[in-house]
Amino acid sequence: MTTRSFVLMAVWALGAAVAPAVQASDNVLHLPIKDVLENPEYKARIGSEVALYFGKQAGPAGANMGEYITNKKTNAFGKSSEKACQWAMLSAVLELVERARRESADAVVNITSYYKRIEFASDSEYECHAGGVVAGVALKGKVVKTKK
């Protein structure tokens, strides 16, 4: 066996030993919803035709078009947990907005974090689970049609 082969095997073994530890970390973060909804770049993507109401915020009454769950993950490698979580949150919100559009609805109400089916309801924060490689946000919300 050459020295180069030995070094490559040693690097591979080290990587295999460290990878499970990096992937296993799961930090639960509660982050401000406004940091996603008020970010100019994200705001342009979300649009304004579908109103979003988190936690116990008073949402409009209307025809219930169903309750929907999103579960979005993003690559967290090389990003801060907060930045990775914002991307995952943006993806989850966009999925709810797209669902409302498909149902010809104009609001999503009672939006709560719903990671591993455990609800976290807040008017101002969402829950994100961030590890060394992946960050994830799951949301649950009721799609409502208020306009005729």
N, C-alpha and C positions, 0 to 999 in steps of 0.2 A: 504494500500500500504506500502510495506516495504521501509526502507531507501535505500536499494540497488536498488530496482526498481525505486525509485525516482531519484537517482543519474544516473542510466542508461538512463532514459528518458531525464534528463537534458543534458547529454553528447550528446545524439542523436540529440536533438533540437539545441544545439550549433553547431554541425557538419553540420546539414541541413542548418542553417543560414549562416555559413561561406563558405560552398562549392561553391555556385554560385558566390561569390565574387572572390574566388581563380580561378575558371574556366574562369571567364569573363575577366581577365587580358590578354591583347594582346600587347606584346611589339614587335615592328618592329625593327629588327636588320639587319645591313648590315655587313657581316663578310667576311674575306679573303677566297677566293676559295682555295688558296694554302695551307691553314691549313688543308684542307681535302685531296686534291690531293697529297700533299707531305708527309702526315703522313704515315710512313712505314707500319703500320698495314692496313690502308685503301688502300694504293697504291697496296699492294699485292692482295687485293680483287678486285680492279678495273681492274688490268691487264694493258697491254700495246698494245694489238692488235686493240683497237678502240681508235682513236685520238679524243680528246675533245677540242672544240674551243668555248670560251665564249664571249658574247657580240659582239664587232666589230672585234675580232681577225680574221685575214685573214685565212680562212679555205680552204681546197682543193676543186677544182671543181670536179664534178662527177655526177653520176646518182642520182637524188633525189628519195629516197625511202619512203618519207613521213615525215610529221611533227608530232611529238608526244609530249604529255603532261604527266608529272608525278605529283603526289600530295602525298607526303609522310609525315606521322606523326610519332612521337615517344613519348614515355612516358618521361615527363620532371620532374616528381616528384623526389625530392632529388638530382637532377643534376643541375649544373650551366646551364644557358641559352645557353652559348657558346657550352658546351659539348652536350647538347640535340640537338642543331641546327646542329652540325657537324654530329651526327648520322642520322638526317633527311636528310641532304644534301648527305651523303654517300648513303643512300637508294635511293634517287632520281637519283643520278648519275648512280648507279648500274642498275636501271630500264632502263635508256637510253642506257647504254652499252649493256644490254641484248637484248633490242629491235634491236639495230644495228646488233648484232650477229644473231638474228633470221632472219633478212633481208639480211644476208650475206654482210653487209656493214662494212666499216672500219673507219668511222668517224661520229661524231655528231657535226654539226656546228650551229652557231647562237644560242647558248644556252643562254636563258635568264630566270630570275626568273619570275614566272607567277602566283603569289598568288592571288586568287579570280579574275583571268583573268586580272589582272593589271600587265603590263610588267615593269620590272626593268632590264635594260640591262647594264652590266658592264663587262669589261675584267678581273677585279680583285676581285669583291665582289658578293656575293649572298644575297638574302633577305630571312630572316627567321622570322616567327611569333612565339613567345614563350610566353606561359602563365605559370601558376603555376603547371599545370598538363600535358599539351601537347605542343610540338613544332612541327611546320610544315614548309616544304619547297616544293614549286611547281616549276618545271622547264618545259620549252618548248624548243625543239631543232629539227633541221632537220637532219635526218639520210641520209648519203651520201655514195654511193659505188664508190670509186675512182680506185680500182684495178679490173682487169678483171679476 
